[in-house]
Amino acid sequence: MDSEPQSPAEARDHRRFCDEQMRRPIHTHDAASLNAVWAAAMRSGHAEARDWVVTAAIRASLPPEGRVRLALRLAHAMRAEDAFGVLLADPDVFSGEAAKGEAVSTLRLILLNNGTPEWIREVARMLGRRLCRVSDDGGERTGFVFPVQSPLLPAAYPCEVLLAPGAPPSAGPAIERHLHSIEDALVKAGTPEVRLYRDVLVNREGQMWRADGSMIRSEWRVLPEASRIASATAPRVEEAVLAICPNNVYHWFTDWMTSIAWRFADGVPDLPVLVRDDAPPYVPESLELAGGSALSCIPVGDAVAVGRLYVTGRPGVRLDPEGAAGGLFRKMVAAALDGREPPRTGPVYISRRDARRRKAANDEALEDALVAEGIRPITLTEMSLRDRIVAMRGATAIVSQHGAGLCMIFAAPPGTPVFEVLPHMAGTLRNRLCFARMSRMLGHRHRIWLEDCDQQREYWTADVPRIIASAREFLAG
């Protein structure tokens, strides 16, 4: 993401390089030179050069592969409309197989950006489906249903939002609007249906397709060549439940584990569950906690053929105790604790020291300051799922930078104080309120400390003294 901090001398060199390149005629530039200007502009904060790259890329004659890679880079930098313009400037990017995969990835990022105009989002959605050859007939109805949900209760605690210096004042009201809109959507959506698809193929990406190559679920990727080849000799499973998602602990527990809550209800047959062949340990551990050691997990690689595949549709299920997923969370926690509530061990800090992206530039200083306050750091990637649940259950408070591991608050007792340090990225703000939403539905107290952030580079610095003062006051209350 070109987010490394630059010395003043390095920044001046990058700006000088940008200025020199911008003086050259556009027809003399190729994809490599435009990418070089973009990288230098990002590192030096040269806004004029970033805008120039977009204009040049639209006007220049670039090979499809180079054009789509530059568009993807713009989309990653949260410039969705610019990425869309660069991508559509030459329709040849959609005709060749070499560029099609990255074109679909670019369209997905454009769609995920909260700031993308709705008409562009709709075009991106439909174009992505056509490039992936998606043709979903909706499957068949089944007799499997989710537990009955009681009406969604009002949040036990409001989400508090405090803004660090530099964070936009408009972010606070925006967060409040987003949280309410998410809850309103959940109330209107109800519970999803469990659908049956016959004679399909599945791969480790969770893609579903038929023997003729038409896609049912693309997961915003074109079908990999390895999966297409493996289709002819794929091992066959007569009946299974789909439970495949990216290797991300948040999405596993809140999207996919909850989407198969019906599978663990009384009276449901012992249907095997399809999981990635490279799934992290928390995947089989969580399935065992929910379904017992006898539950069968089938690892999926390039392709597996399934005679009858059970798939949960959209929307997702509610996470609150009275929602369709509430019983599943209680079941997992009870199995992990094995009837013994752990002692309360004081506040914990979910460390980001092993994270590669999006942590504060001064991450070590923040952790050291929290330790000095008596807040114990834990690194979740080093712990089994049972140990994570025990740690969350015994914590009197939870402090964390925004990160997937914070989803473990599902194991904390209701009313637990959760202090989240969140870098402000307007383009993905709604999506990044996932933990505040979880806290509201699980009955936790939640405070967001919102830091200013360069969202194009995903670069931010924690205001350590103010964070410590705010966390101290919040945890004391």
C-alpha positions as CSV (number, residue, x, y, z in Angstrom):
1,M,0.0,0.0,0.0
2,D,3.1,2.3,-0.2
3,S,2.4,3.2,3.4
4,E,6.0,3.3,4.8
5,P,6.9,6.7,6.4
6,Q,9.3,8.7,4.4
7,S,12.1,11.0,5.6
8,P,11.9,14.6,4.4
9,A,14.7,14.0,1.9
10,E,13.0,10.9,0.5
11,A,9.7,12.7,0.2
12,R,11.5,15.6,-1.8
13,D,13.1,13.1,-4.1
14,H,9.8,11.4,-4.8
15,R,8.1,14.7,-5.4
16,R,10.9,15.7,-7.8
17,F,10.5,12.4,-9.7
18,C,6.7,13.0,-10.0
19,D,7.2,16.5,-11.3
20,E,9.7,15.3,-13.9
21,Q,7.4,12.5,-15.1
22,M,4.4,14.8,-15.3
23,R,6.3,17.1,-17.7
24,R,6.7,14.3,-20.2
25,P,4.0,13.8,-23.0
26,I,1.4,11.3,-22.0
27,H,2.0,9.2,-25.1
28,T,5.6,8.5,-23.9
29,H,4.3,6.8,-20.7
30,D,3.6,3.1,-20.4
31,A,2.0,1.1,-17.5
32,A,5.3,0.7,-15.7
33,S,6.1,4.4,-15.7
34,L,2.6,5.4,-14.5
35,N,2.8,2.8,-11.7
36,A,6.2,4.3,-10.7
37,V,4.7,7.8,-10.6
38,W,1.7,6.5,-8.5
39,A,4.1,4.8,-6.0
40,A,6.2,8.0,-5.7
41,A,3.1,10.2,-5.3
42,M,1.7,7.9,-2.6
43,R,5.0,7.9,-0.7
44,S,5.4,11.7,-0.9
45,G,1.8,12.7,-0.5
46,H,1.8,14.4,-3.9
47,A,-1.9,14.8,-4.5
48,E,-1.5,16.6,-7.9
49,A,0.6,13.7,-9.2
50,R,-2.0,11.1,-8.0
51,D,-4.7,13.0,-10.0
52,W,-2.4,13.2,-13.0
53,V,-1.8,9.4,-13.0
54,V,-5.6,8.9,-13.3
55,T,-6.0,11.3,-16.2
56,A,-2.9,9.9,-18.0
57,A,-4.0,6.3,-17.5
58,I,-7.4,7.0,-19.1
59,R,-5.9,8.8,-22.0
60,A,-2.9,6.6,-22.6
61,S,-2.8,3.5,-24.8
62,L,-2.0,0.7,-22.3
63,P,-2.0,-3.1,-22.7
64,P,-5.0,-4.6,-20.9
65,E,-2.9,-6.3,-18.2
66,G,-1.1,-3.1,-17.3
67,R,-4.4,-1.1,-17.4
68,V,-6.2,-3.4,-15.1
69,R,-3.3,-3.6,-12.6
70,L,-3.2,0.1,-12.3
71,A,-7.0,0.2,-11.9
72,L,-6.7,-2.4,-9.1
73,R,-4.0,-0.3,-7.4
74,L,-6.3,2.7,-7.5
75,A,-9.2,0.7,-6.1
76,H,-7.0,-0.5,-3.2
77,A,-6.2,3.2,-2.5
78,M,-9.9,3.8,-2.1
79,R,-10.2,5.8,-5.4
80,A,-13.2,3.8,-6.6
81,E,-14.5,6.2,-9.3
82,D,-11.0,6.7,-10.7
83,A,-10.4,2.9,-10.8
84,F,-13.7,2.5,-12.6
85,G,-12.8,5.2,-15.2
86,V,-9.4,3.7,-15.9
87,L,-10.8,0.2,-16.2
88,L,-13.6,1.2,-18.6
89,A,-11.4,3.4,-20.7
90,D,-10.5,0.3,-22.9
91,P,-13.0,-2.5,-23.2
92,D,-10.2,-4.9,-24.2
93,V,-9.5,-5.5,-20.5
94,F,-12.6,-7.6,-20.4
95,S,-12.0,-9.7,-23.5
96,G,-8.7,-11.4,-22.6
97,E,-8.4,-14.1,-20.0
98,A,-5.1,-12.8,-18.7
99,A,-6.6,-9.5,-17.3
100,K,-10.1,-10.8,-16.4
101,G,-9.2,-12.0,-12.9
102,E,-7.8,-8.7,-11.8
103,A,-10.6,-6.8,-13.5
104,V,-13.1,-8.8,-11.3
105,S,-11.0,-8.0,-8.2
106,T,-11.1,-4.3,-9.1
107,L,-14.8,-4.4,-9.5
108,R,-15.2,-6.0,-6.1
109,L,-13.2,-3.3,-4.4
110,I,-15.2,-0.6,-6.2
111,L,-18.4,-2.3,-4.9
112,L,-17.1,-2.5,-1.4
113,N,-16.2,1.2,-1.2
114,N,-19.0,3.0,0.8
115,G,-18.3,6.2,-1.2
116,T,-18.9,4.7,-4.7
117,P,-22.0,6.2,-6.3
118,E,-24.9,3.7,-6.5
119,W,-25.1,3.6,-10.3
120,I,-21.4,2.7,-10.5
121,R,-21.9,0.0,-7.8
122,E,-24.8,-1.5,-9.8
123,V,-22.7,-1.5,-13.0
124,A,-19.7,-3.1,-11.2
125,R,-22.0,-5.7,-9.6
126,M,-23.5,-6.8,-12.9
127,L,-20.3,-6.6,-14.9
128,G,-18.6,-8.8,-12.3
129,R,-21.3,-11.4,-12.5
130,R,-21.1,-11.5,-16.3
131,L,-17.3,-11.8,-16.3
132,C,-17.5,-14.7,-13.8
133,R,-20.4,-16.3,-15.8
134,V,-22.7,-16.4,-12.8
135,S,-26.0,-18.0,-13.3
136,D,-27.8,-18.9,-10.1
137,D,-31.1,-20.6,-10.3
138,G,-31.6,-20.2,-6.5
139,G,-31.5,-23.9,-5.7
140,E,-34.3,-25.8,-4.1
141,R,-36.1,-25.3,-0.8
142,T,-35.3,-27.6,2.0
143,G,-36.8,-28.6,5.3
144,F,-33.9,-27.2,7.3
145,V,-34.6,-23.9,9.2
146,F,-32.9,-21.6,11.6
147,P,-33.9,-21.3,15.3
148,V,-36.8,-18.9,15.7
149,Q,-35.7,-15.4,16.5
150,S,-37.3,-13.2,19.1
151,P,-37.7,-9.5,18.2
152,L,-34.4,-7.5,18.2
153,L,-34.2,-5.7,21.5
154,P,-32.8,-2.1,21.8
155,A,-29.0,-2.0,22.5
156,A,-28.3,-2.2,26.2
157,Y,-25.5,0.4,25.9
158,P,-25.0,3.2,23.3
159,C,-21.8,3.0,21.3
160,E,-19.5,5.9,22.5
161,V,-17.4,7.6,19.8
162,L,-14.5,9.9,20.7
163,L,-12.5,11.6,18.0
164,A,-8.8,12.1,18.1
165,P,-7.4,15.4,16.9
166,G,-7.5,15.4,13.1
167,A,-10.5,13.0,12.8
168,P,-13.4,14.6,10.9
169,P,-16.2,15.9,13.2
170,S,-18.7,14.4,10.8
171,A,-17.5,10.9,11.5
172,G,-19.4,10.6,14.9
173,P,-22.9,11.2,13.4
174,A,-22.0,9.0,10.4
175,I,-21.1,6.1,12.7
176,E,-24.4,6.5,14.6
177,R,-26.3,6.5,11.3
178,H,-24.5,3.4,10.0
179,L,-25.1,1.4,13.2
180,H,-28.8,2.1,13.1
181,S,-29.0,1.4,9.4
182,I,-27.3,-2.0,9.9
183,E,-29.7,-2.9,12.6
184,D,-32.8,-1.8,10.7
185,A,-31.6,-3.9,7.7
186,L,-31.3,-7.0,10.0
187,V,-34.8,-6.5,11.4
188,K,-36.3,-6.2,7.9
189,A,-34.3,-9.1,6.4
190,G,-35.3,-11.9,8.8
191,T,-33.5,-15.2,8.6
192,P,-32.0,-16.7,5.5
193,E,-33.1,-19.9,3.8
194,V,-31.2,-23.1,3.5
195,R,-31.1,-24.1,-0.2
196,L,-30.2,-27.3,-1.9
197,Y,-28.1,-27.5,-5.1
198,R,-27.7,-30.8,-6.9
199,D,-24.7,-32.0,-8.8
200,V,-22.3,-29.1,-8.3
201,L,-18.6,-28.6,-7.9
202,V,-16.9,-26.6,-5.1
203,N,-13.3,-25.4,-4.5
204,R,-11.3,-24.1,-1.6
205,E,-12.4,-20.5,-2.4
206,G,-16.0,-21.4,-1.8
207,Q,-16.9,-21.1,-5.5
208,M,-19.7,-23.3,-6.8
209,W,-20.1,-24.2,-10.5
210,R,-21.7,-26.8,-12.7
211,A,-20.0,-29.2,-15.1
212,D,-20.6,-26.8,-18.1
213,G,-18.5,-24.1,-16.3
214,S,-21.3,-21.8,-15.4
215,M,-20.9,-20.3,-11.9
216,I,-23.4,-20.4,-9.1
217,R,-21.2,-18.6,-6.5
218,S,-18.2,-16.8,-7.9
219,E,-16.9,-15.2,-4.6
220,W,-15.8,-12.4,-6.9
221,R,-13.2,-14.4,-8.7
222,V,-13.1,-16.1,-12.1
223,L,-12.8,-19.8,-11.9
224,P,-9.1,-20.8,-11.5
225,E,-7.6,-22.9,-14.2
226,A,-6.6,-25.5,-11.7
227,S,-10.2,-25.9,-10.6
228,R,-11.4,-26.2,-14.2
229,I,-8.9,-28.9,-14.9
230,A,-9.6,-30.7,-11.6
231,S,-13.4,-30.8,-12.4
232,A,-13.0,-33.8,-14.6
233,T,-11.5,-36.1,-11.9
234,A,-12.9,-34.4,-8.7
235,P,-13.7,-36.8,-5.8
236,R,-17.4,-37.1,-5.1
237,V,-19.4,-36.5,-1.9
238,E,-23.0,-37.4,-1.9
239,E,-24.2,-34.9,0.6
240,A,-22.6,-32.0,2.5
241,V,-23.0,-28.5,4.0
242,L,-21.0,-25.5,2.5
243,A,-18.8,-23.8,5.1
244,I,-16.0,-22.2,3.1
245,C,-14.8,-18.7,3.5
246,P,-11.5,-16.7,3.3
247,N,-9.1,-17.4,6.1
248,N,-10.3,-14.6,8.3
249,V,-11.4,-15.3,11.9
250,Y,-14.0,-12.5,11.9
251,H,-15.7,-13.7,8.7
252,W,-15.6,-17.3,9.9
253,F,-17.4,-16.7,13.1
254,T,-19.8,-13.9,12.1
255,D,-20.6,-14.8,8.5
256,W,-20.0,-18.6,8.0
257,M,-20.1,-20.3,11.3
258,T,-23.4,-18.5,12.1
259,S,-24.7,-19.3,8.6
260,I,-24.8,-23.0,9.4
261,A,-26.3,-22.6,12.9
262,W,-29.2,-24.7,11.6
263,R,-26.8,-27.7,11.2
264,F,-26.3,-28.0,14.9
265,A,-30.0,-28.0,15.9
266,D,-31.5,-31.1,17.4
267,G,-32.8,-33.6,14.9
268,V,-30.6,-32.5,12.0
269,P,-28.9,-35.4,10.3
270,D,-25.1,-35.8,10.7
271,L,-24.3,-33.9,7.5
272,P,-20.6,-33.5,6.8
273,V,-19.3,-30.0,6.5
274,L,-17.0,-28.8,3.6
275,V,-14.1,-26.7,4.7
276,R,-11.0,-25.3,3.1
277,D,-8.0,-27.7,2.9
278,D,-5.9,-24.9,4.2
279,A,-8.3,-23.7,6.9
280,P,-6.7,-22.3,10.1
281,P,-7.0,-24.5,13.3
282,Y,-9.9,-22.4,14.7
283,V,-12.2,-23.7,11.9
284,P,-12.2,-27.4,12.9
285,E,-11.9,-26.4,16.6
286,S,-15.1,-24.3,16.4
287,L,-17.0,-27.0,14.5
288,E,-16.0,-29.6,17.1
289,L,-17.2,-27.3,19.9
290,A,-20.5,-26.8,18.2
291,G,-21.1,-30.3,16.8
292,G,-19.0,-32.6,18.9
293,S,-15.9,-34.7,17.9
294,A,-18.0,-37.0,15.7
295,L,-18.8,-34.1,13.2
296,S,-17.2,-34.9,9.8
297,C,-15.2,-32.1,8.1
298,I,-14.3,-32.7,4.4
299,P,-11.3,-30.6,3.2
300,V,-11.8,-29.1,-0.2
301,G,-8.9,-28.2,-2.6
302,D,-9.1,-27.4,-6.3
303,A,-12.4,-29.3,-6.8
304,V,-14.9,-31.6,-5.1
305,A,-18.1,-32.8,-6.7
306,V,-21.2,-32.8,-4.5
307,G,-24.5,-34.6,-5.2
308,R,-26.6,-32.6,-2.8
309,L,-25.1,-29.4,-1.4
310,Y,-26.8,-27.4,1.4
311,V,-26.1,-23.7,1.2
312,T,-27.3,-20.8,3.4
313,G,-28.3,-17.8,1.4
314,R,-28.2,-14.1,2.2
315,P,-28.8,-12.1,4.4
316,G,-26.7,-13.1,7.4
317,V,-28.1,-14.1,10.8
318,R,-28.4,-12.0,13.9
319,L,-25.7,-12.3,16.5
320,D,-27.6,-11.3,19.6
321,P,-28.6,-13.9,22.3
322,E,-32.2,-14.0,20.9
323,G,-31.1,-14.2,17.3
324,A,-30.5,-17.3,15.2
325,A,-26.8,-17.4,16.0
326,G,-27.1,-16.7,19.8
327,G,-27.6,-20.3,20.7
328,L,-24.6,-21.3,18.6
329,F,-22.3,-18.9,20.4
330,R,-23.5,-20.1,23.8
331,K,-23.0,-23.7,22.8
332,M,-19.4,-23.1,21.7
333,V,-18.5,-21.1,24.8
334,A,-20.1,-23.7,27.1
335,A,-18.2,-26.5,25.4
336,A,-14.9,-24.6,25.6
337,L,-15.4,-23.8,29.3
338,D,-16.5,-27.4,30.1
339,G,-18.7,-26.2,33.0
340,R,-16.0,-24.2,34.7
341,E,-16.1,-20.4,34.6
342,P,-12.6,-19.0,34.5
343,P,-11.5,-16.4,37.2
344,R,-11.6,-12.8,36.2
345,T,-8.0,-11.9,35.3
346,G,-8.3,-8.1,34.7
347,P,-8.3,-6.2,31.4
348,V,-6.6,-7.6,28.3
349,Y,-5.2,-6.0,25.2
350,I,-5.5,-7.9,21.9
351,S,-2.0,-7.3,20.5
352,R,-1.5,-6.5,16.8
353,R,2.3,-7.1,17.0
354,D,2.0,-10.0,14.5
355,A,-0.3,-8.1,12.0
356,R,1.1,-7.2,8.7
357,R,-1.4,-4.4,7.7
358,R,-3.4,-1.6,9.2
359,K,-1.8,-1.5,12.6
360,A,-0.6,1.9,14.0
361,A,2.8,3.1,12.9
362,N,3.7,3.3,16.6
363,D,2.1,0.0,17.5
364,E,4.9,-0.9,20.0
365,A,4.6,2.3,21.9
366,L,0.9,1.9,22.2
367,E,1.2,-1.6,23.6
368,D,4.0,-0.6,26.0
369,A,1.8,2.2,27.4
370,L,-1.2,-0.1,27.8
371,V,1.0,-2.7,29.6
372,A,2.2,0.1,32.0
373,E,-1.5,0.6,32.8
374,G,-1.8,-3.0,33.9
375,I,-3.5,-4.2,30.8
376,R,-2.2,-7.6,29.8
377,P,-1.4,-8.2,26.1
378,I,-2.4,-11.4,24.4
379,T,-1.6,-12.6,20.9
380,L,-4.6,-14.6,19.6
381,T,-2.7,-16.3,16.8
382,E,-0.6,-18.1,19.4
383,M,-3.6,-19.5,21.2
384,S,-6.0,-22.4,20.6
385,L,-9.7,-21.5,20.2
386,R,-10.5,-22.9,23.7
387,D,-7.8,-20.7,25.2
388,R,-9.1,-17.6,23.3
389,I,-12.6,-18.2,24.7
390,V,-11.3,-18.7,28.2
391,A,-9.2,-15.4,27.9
392,M,-12.2,-13.4,26.7
393,R,-14.5,-15.0,29.3
394,G,-12.1,-14.1,32.1
395,A,-11.3,-10.5,31.0
396,T,-12.8,-7.7,32.9
397,A,-12.3,-5.4,29.9
398,I,-11.0,-5.8,26.3
399,V,-8.8,-3.2,24.5
400,S,-7.8,-3.6,20.9
401,Q,-6.9,-1.8,17.7
402,H,-9.4,-2.6,15.0
403,G,-8.6,-6.1,13.7
404,A,-10.3,-9.5,13.0
405,G,-9.4,-11.0,16.3
406,L,-11.7,-8.6,18.1
407,C,-14.6,-10.8,17.0
408,M,-13.8,-13.0,20.0
409,I,-15.9,-10.6,22.1
410,F,-18.7,-13.1,21.3
411,A,-17.2,-15.2,24.2
412,A,-17.1,-12.3,26.7
413,P,-19.8,-11.9,29.4
414,P,-22.5,-9.4,28.6
415,G,-21.7,-5.9,29.8
416,T,-17.9,-6.3,29.2
417,P,-16.2,-2.9,28.4
418,V,-14.7,-3.0,24.9
419,F,-12.4,-0.2,23.9
420,E,-11.6,-0.1,20.2
421,V,-9.0,2.1,18.5
422,L,-10.3,2.6,15.0
423,P,-8.4,4.4,12.1
424,H,-10.9,6.5,10.2
425,M,-11.3,5.3,6.6
426,A,-14.4,6.9,5.1
427,G,-14.6,4.6,2.2
428,T,-15.0,1.5,4.4
429,L,-16.3,3.0,7.6
430,R,-19.7,1.2,7.5
431,N,-18.0,-2.2,7.1
432,R,-15.5,-1.4,9.8
433,L,-18.2,-0.9,12.5
434,C,-18.6,-4.6,12.7
435,F,-17.3,-4.9,16.3
436,A,-19.3,-2.0,17.6
437,R,-22.3,-3.7,16.0
438,M,-21.3,-7.0,17.7
439,S,-21.0,-5.2,21.1
440,R,-24.4,-3.6,20.7
441,M,-26.1,-6.9,19.9
442,L,-24.2,-8.9,22.6
443,G,-24.8,-6.3,25.3
444,H,-21.3,-5.0,25.8
445,R,-20.2,-1.5,26.5
446,H,-18.3,-0.2,23.5
447,R,-16.2,2.9,23.0
448,I,-14.6,3.8,19.7
449,W,-11.5,6.0,19.7
450,L,-11.4,7.2,16.1
451,E,-7.9,8.2,14.8
452,D,-7.2,10.2,11.7
453,C,-5.8,8.1,8.9
454,D,-4.5,8.4,5.4
455,Q,-6.9,5.9,3.9
456,Q,-5.2,5.8,0.5
457,R,-2.1,4.5,2.2
458,E,-3.8,2.9,5.3
459,Y,-1.2,4.8,7.3
460,W,-2.0,6.2,10.8
461,T,-0.3,7.0,14.1
462,A,-2.0,6.3,17.5
463,D,-2.3,9.3,19.8
464,V,-0.9,7.3,22.7
465,P,-1.3,9.7,25.6
466,R,-4.9,10.5,24.7
467,I,-5.8,6.9,24.1
468,I,-4.4,5.9,27.5
469,A,-6.4,8.7,29.2
470,S,-9.6,7.7,27.4
471,A,-9.2,4.0,28.1
472,R,-8.4,4.6,31.8
473,E,-11.5,6.7,32.2
474,F,-13.7,4.2,30.2
475,L,-12.5,1.1,32.0
476,A,-12.9,2.8,35.4
477,G,-16.6,3.6,34.7
